[in-house]
């Protein structure tokens, strides 16, 4: 294939290096040749929260962990945004505009993911329309809340969006929530496109070919985190896990890699969505004295982390996941999480992209899944243009085609120009190469590892691209 690229996109230079590609993963083989920086200061004894206990135990083996030195993370190389004025007009005009809906979280345990995802969607819609829209008309977006699995908000939101004749629905963020609405959406002949679902269950779901995602399956994130923990020198691992499809799926993949590499999972304590007391889980894991602790949760981390620290557990032995790797500067005492690490699927976004998102939402303090949401809109719009239709089933038939095996392009304006000139395209986005397989899963994806600073903010440390 050939490549079309200008000088810089979103502030990333033409010659910026791509993240190192790696061979296909197998169990027991580390994803990272060398990982992020380890260490960190010993966590001070903190508020025991609802446990009421001031007892401490020996730190969970944190001093024995020696994570490899970071080489520094780089984002995926991006091309320059196309010039909307240079985009030729579409020769096909749709009788109606492309209507999109979203079910992204503004309430519930994943509400912190809503702002960057919604901003990513809105930025892409703005750019698509600046480039002349789809099939000669501006596209529209209607946002609705997804809530979480303790409510029926998502079902109500989907019912409302379907009544507005949307062609595609972006969301949900939560795999558990998507499971409650996927049949409702795809059964109506509408594309469901999640920027953040990671449950492996969707790979084989009977979705009529209408379900897609830009986030990789937790098979990849689980292998990545499990391998990295072992590289850091841990031999024993304790886990605190959310009891839903997201939590248990991720946990099983992490455990499989740890045990395959000769490590031991000495405890896995479960909790349910809606729980507010976590003392029993923390007490059990602390008593096992593991070298490392994996916390698989959403918003519950705000309550669990202080309990772990109150047990004398060093933050540098805590490993988190995409559901809880976020900014805790306003939630936890300074230094509480310093040295802790977490994974988020997706390459590190360039500052230019973040600056563009700030024009949509100047209050953003997290960018998790913003790129995946941005790419979801662009891919749907390009597939609609390629299909010459705004029908969901027609769009779904073109989504894989516009994601691979053509001339590389990096945003809607550049890609739609090529399409209108009769070229096959390969959209590579902010979230990575994408390249959908027959199940609507990306076949390549980056996993970023982040390390917490003294202000309890996750800082990019390393990003690698792996193949599924």
Residue pairs with C-beta under 8 A, 6 or more apart in sequence:
1 405
1 406
1 407
1 408
1 426
2 407
2 408
3 407
3 408
4 79
4 407
4 408
4 409
4 414
4 418
5 14
5 79
5 80
5 408
5 410
6 14
6 79
6 80
7 13
7 14
7 80
8 14
8 78
8 80
8 352
9 78
9 79
9 80
9 81
9 350
9 352
9 410
9 411
10 78
10 81
10 349
10 350
10 351
10 352
10 353
10 355
10 356
10 430
11 350
11 351
11 352
11 353
11 355
12 75
12 77
12 78
12 350
12 352
14 77
14 79
16 74
16 75
16 77
17 74
17 77
18 74
18 76
18 77
18 465
19 73
19 74
19 75
19 76
19 347
19 446
19 463
19 464
19 465
20 33
20 464
20 465
21 465
22 31
22 33
22 464
22 465
22 466
22 467
23 467
24 466
24 467
24 468
25 31
25 220
25 223
25 466
25 467
25 468
27 223
27 256
27 257
27 260
28 257
28 260
28 261
29 227
30 227
30 228
30 230
30 231
31 223
31 224
31 227
31 228
31 447
31 464
31 466
32 68
32 224
32 227
32 228
32 231
32 449
32 462
32 464
34 68
34 69
34 70
34 71
34 231
35 67
35 68
35 70
35 228
35 231
35 232
35 449
35 461
35 462
36 67
36 68
36 70
36 228
36 341
36 449
36 450
36 451
36 461
36 462
37 67
37 69
37 70
37 451
37 461
38 65
38 66
38 67
38 68
38 232
38 316
38 339
38 341
39 66
39 67
39 316
39 339
40 62
40 314
40 315
40 316
40 338
40 339
40 340
40 451
41 316
41 335
41 338
41 339
42 59
42 62
42 63
42 314
43 59
43 62
43 309
43 312
43 313
43 314
43 315
43 316
43 335
43 336
43 338
43 339
44 309
44 335
45 54
45 56
45 309
45 310
45 312
46 306
46 309
46 310
46 333
46 336
47 306
47 310
47 333
48 54
48 306
48 307
48 310
49 279
49 303
49 306
49 307
49 310
50 276
50 277
50 278
50 279
50 303
50 307
51 279
51 282
51 283
51 307
51 310
53 279
53 310
54 310
55 311
56 310
56 311
56 312
57 286
57 287
57 289
57 311
57 312
57 313
58 289
58 312
59 312
59 313
59 314
59 317
60 238
60 285
60 286
60 289
60 290
60 291
60 292
60 293
60 313
60 314
60 317
61 234
61 236
61 289
61 290
61 291
61 292
61 317
62 291
62 313
62 314
62 315
62 316
62 317
62 339
63 314
64 233
64 234
64 291
65 232
65 233
65 234
65 291
65 292
65 316
65 317
66 232
66 233
67 228
67 231
67 232
67 233
67 341
68 231
68 232
70 451
70 461
70 462
71 462
72 461
72 462
73 348
73 448
73 449
73 460
73 461
73 462
73 463
74 347
74 348
74 463
75 347
75 348
75 349
75 350
75 463
76 347
76 428
76 430
76 432
76 433
76 446
76 465
78 350
78 353
78 410
78 428
78 430
79 408
79 409
79 410
79 411
79 414
79 428
80 410
80 414
81 127
81 410
81 411
81 413
81 414
82 131
82 411
82 412
82 413
82 414
82 415
82 416
82 417
83 413
84 127
84 130
84 131
84 132
84 413
86 413
86 417
87 131
87 132
87 413
87 416
87 417
87 420
88 417
88 420
88 421
89 132
89 136
89 420
90 132
90 134
90 135
90 136
90 385
90 416
90 420
91 420
92 135
92 136
92 385
92 388
93 135
93 136
93 137
94 134
94 135
94 136
94 137
94 388
94 389
94 390
96 137
96 390
97 133
97 134
97 137
97 138
97 139
97 140
97 390
98 133
98 134
98 135
98 137
98 139
98 140
98 167
98 380
98 381
98 384
98 390
99 139
99 140
99 142
99 164
99 165
99 166
99 167
99 390
100 121
100 125
100 139
100 140
100 141
100 142
100 166
100 167
100 168
100 169
100 170
100 377
100 380
101 141
101 142
101 143
101 144
101 161
101 164
101 166
101 168
101 169
101 170
102 117
102 118
102 121
102 141
102 142
102 143
102 144
102 169
102 170
102 171
103 144
103 145
103 146
103 154
103 157
103 158
103 161
103 169
103 170
103 171
103 172
103 177
103 181
104 113
104 114
104 117
104 118
104 121
104 143
104 145
104 146
104 170
104 171
104 172
104 173
104 373
105 111
105 113
105 114
105 117
105 145
105 146
105 147
105 148
105 172
105 173
105 174
105 177
106 114
106 118
106 145
107 145
107 147
107 148
107 151
107 153
108 146
108 147
108 148
108 150
108 151
108 153
108 174
109 148
109 273
109 298
109 299
109 300
110 146
110 148
110 173
110 174
110 298
110 299
110 323
111 299
112 299
112 326
112 366
113 173
113 196
113 366
113 368
113 369
114 173
115 361
115 363
115 364
115 366
116 357
116 364
116 366
116 367
116 368
116 369
116 370
116 373
117 171
117 173
117 195
117 196
117 369
117 370
117 372
117 373
118 143
118 361
118 373
119 357
119 360
119 361
119 364
119 370
119 373
120 195
120 357
120 369
120 370
120 371
120 372
120 373
120 374
120 377
121 141
121 143
121 170
121 373
121 374
121 376
121 377
122 141
122 360
122 361
123 356
123 357
123 359
123 360
123 374
124 373
124 374
124 375
124 376
124 377
124 378
124 381
124 412
125 139
125 140
125 141
125 377
126 360
127 378
127 411
127 412
127 413
128 134
128 139
128 377
128 378
128 381
128 412
129 138
129 139
130 413
131 412
131 413
131 416
132 416
133 139
134 381
134 384
134 385
134 390
135 384
135 385
135 388
135 389
135 390
139 381
141 377
142 161
142 164
142 166
144 157
144 158
144 160
144 161
145 153
145 154
145 157
146 153
146 154
146 157
146 171
146 172
146 173
146 174
146 177
147 153
147 154
147 177
148 174
148 176
148 177
148 273
148 298
149 174
149 176
149 177
149 180
149 244
149 273
150 273
150 274
154 172
154 177
154 180
154 181
155 180
155 181
155 184
158 169
158 181
158 184
158 185
159 184
161 169
162 184
162 185
162 188
162 190
166 190
167 190
167 191
167 380
167 384
167 390
167 391
167 392
167 395
168 190
168 191
168 192
168 193
168 380
168 392
168 395
169 185
169 190
169 191
169 192
169 193
170 193
170 194
170 195
170 373
170 376
170 377
170 380
171 177
171 178
171 192
171 194
171 195
172 178
172 181
172 194
172 196
172 197
173 194
173 195
173 196
173 197
173 369
174 196
174 197
174 246
174 298
175 197
175 198
175 199
175 201
175 202
175 244
175 245
175 246
175 249
176 199
176 244
176 245
176 246
176 273
178 192
178 194
178 197
178 199
178 202
179 199
179 201
179 245
181 192
182 192
182 202
182 205
182 207
182 211
185 191
185 192
185 210
186 192
186 207
186 208
186 210
186 211
187 208
188 392
189 208
189 210
189 391
189 392
189 393
190 210
190 392
191 210
191 211
191 212
191 380
191 392
191 395
191 396
191 399
192 207
192 210
192 211
192 212
193 211
193 212
193 213
193 214
193 376
193 379
193 380
194 202
194 211
194 212
194 213
194 214
194 215
194 376
195 213
195 214
195 215
195 369
195 372
195 373
195 375
195 376
195 431
196 213
196 215
196 322
196 369
196 372
197 213
197 215
198 215
198 216
198 217
198 218
198 221
198 246
198 249
198 250
198 322
198 345
199 217
199 218
199 245
199 246
199 249
200 217
200 218
200 219
200 249
200 253
201 245
201 249
202 211
202 213
202 217
202 439
202 440
202 441
203 217
203 439
203 441
204 439
205 211
207 440
209 396
209 397
209 440
210 392
210 393
210 396
211 440
212 376
212 379
212 396
212 399
212 436
212 440
213 440
213 441
213 442
214 371
214 372
214 373
214 375
214 376
214 379
214 429
214 431
214 434
214 442
215 345
215 346
215 369
215 372
215 431
215 442
215 445
216 345
216 441
216 442
216 445
216 447
216 468
217 441
217 468
218 246
218 249
218 250
218 253
219 253
219 468
220 345
220 445
220 447
220 466
220 468
221 250
221 253
221 321
221 322
221 343
221 345
221 447
222 249
222 250
222 251
222 252
222 253
222 254
222 256
222 257
223 253
223 257
223 466
224 343
224 447
224 449
224 464
224 466
225 254
225 294
225 319
225 321
225 343
226 253
226 254
226 255
226 256
226 257
226 258
226 261
227 257
227 261
228 319
228 341
228 343
228 449
229 237
229 254
229 258
229 263
229 292
229 294
229 319
230 257
230 258
230 261
230 262
230 263
232 292
233 291
234 263
234 290
234 291
234 292
234 317
235 262
235 263
235 264
235 291
236 263
236 264
236 265
236 266
236 288
236 289
236 290
236 291
236 292
237 255
237 258
237 263
237 264
237 265
237 266
237 290
237 291
237 292
237 293
237 294
238 265
238 266
238 267
238 268
238 269
238 285
238 288
238 290
238 292
238 293
238 294
239 251
239 254
239 255
239 265
239 267
239 268
239 269
239 285
239 293
239 294
239 295
239 296
240 268
240 269
240 271
240 278
240 281
240 282
240 285
240 293
240 294
240 295
240 296
240 297
240 304
241 247
241 248
241 250
241 251
241 268
241 269
241 270
241 271
241 294
241 296
241 297
242 248
242 270
242 271
242 272
242 273
242 296
242 297
242 298
242 300
242 323
243 270
243 271
243 272
243 273
244 272
244 273
246 296
246 323
247 270
247 296
247 297
247 323
250 296
250 321
251 268
251 294
251 296
254 294
255 265
255 268
258 264
258 265
259 265
266 288
266 290
267 284
267 285
267 288
267 290
269 280
269 281
269 282
269 284
269 285
270 281
271 278
271 281
271 297
271 300
273 298
275 300
276 303
278 300
278 303
278 304
278 307
279 307
281 304
282 304
282 307
282 308
282 311
283 311
285 293
285 308
286 308
286 311
286 312
286 313
290 317
291 317
292 317
292 318
292 319
293 308
293 313
293 317
293 318
293 319
294 319
294 320
294 321
295 301
295 304
295 305
295 308
295 318
295 319
295 320
295 321
295 324
296 321
296 323
296 324
297 304
297 323
297 324
298 323
298 324
299 324
300 324
301 320
301 324
301 328
302 328
302 331
302 332
305 315
305 318
305 328
305 332
305 336
305 337
305 340
306 332
306 336
308 318
309 315
309 336
314 339
315 336
315 337
315 338
315 339
315 340
315 452
316 338
316 339
316 340
316 341
318 337
318 340
318 341
319 340
319 341
319 342
319 343
320 340
320 341
320 342
320 343
321 342
321 343
322 342
322 343
322 344
322 345
322 368
324 342
325 342
325 343
325 344
325 368
325 450
325 458
326 366
326 368
326 458
327 365
327 366
327 456
327 457
327 458
328 336
328 337
328 452
328 456
328 457
329 455
329 456
329 457
331 456
332 456
334 454
334 455
334 456
335 454
335 456
336 456
337 452
337 456
338 452
338 453
338 454
338 456
339 451
339 452
340 451
340 452
341 449
341 450
341 451
341 452
341 461
342 449
342 450
342 452
342 458
343 447
343 448
343 449
343 450
344 368
344 447
344 448
344 450
344 458
345 372
345 445
345 446
345 447
345 448
346 368
346 369
346 371
346 372
346 430
346 431
346 432
346 445
346 446
346 447
346 448
347 371
347 430
347 431
347 432
347 446
347 448
347 463
347 465
348 448
348 460
348 463
349 367
349 370
349 371
349 430
353 367
353 370
353 371
353 374
353 430
354 364
354 367
357 364
357 367
357 370
358 364
364 370
370 430
371 429
371 430
371 431
372 430
372 431
374 429
374 430
374 431
375 427
375 429
375 430
375 431
375 434
378 411
378 412
378 415
378 427
378 429
379 399
379 402
379 403
379 427
379 429
379 434
380 395
380 399
381 412
381 416
382 398
382 402
382 412
382 415
382 416
382 419
382 425
382 427
383 395
383 396
383 397
383 398
383 399
383 401
383 402
384 390
384 394
384 395
384 398
385 416
385 419
385 420
386 398
386 401
386 402
386 419
386 425
387 394
387 395
387 397
387 398
388 394
389 395
399 436
399 440
400 436
400 437
400 438
400 440
401 424
402 415
402 419
402 425
402 426
402 427
403 426
403 427
403 434
403 435
403 436
404 426
404 433
404 434
404 435
404 436
405 424
405 426
406 418
406 423
406 424
406 425
406 426
407 418
407 423
407 424
407 425
407 426
408 425
408 426
408 428
409 415
409 418
409 425
409 426
409 427
409 428
410 427
410 428
410 429
411 429
415 425
415 427
418 425
419 425
426 435
427 434
428 434
431 442
431 445
431 446
432 442
432 444
432 445
432 446
432 465
433 442
433 444
433 465
434 442
434 444
435 442
435 443
435 444
436 442
436 443
437 443
437 468
441 468
442 468
443 467
443 468
444 465
444 466
444 467
444 468
445 465
445 466
445 468
446 463
446 464
446 465
446 466
447 463
447 464
447 466
448 460
448 461
448 462
448 463
449 461
449 462
449 463
450 458
450 459
450 460
450 461
451 458
451 459
451 461
452 458
452 459
453 459
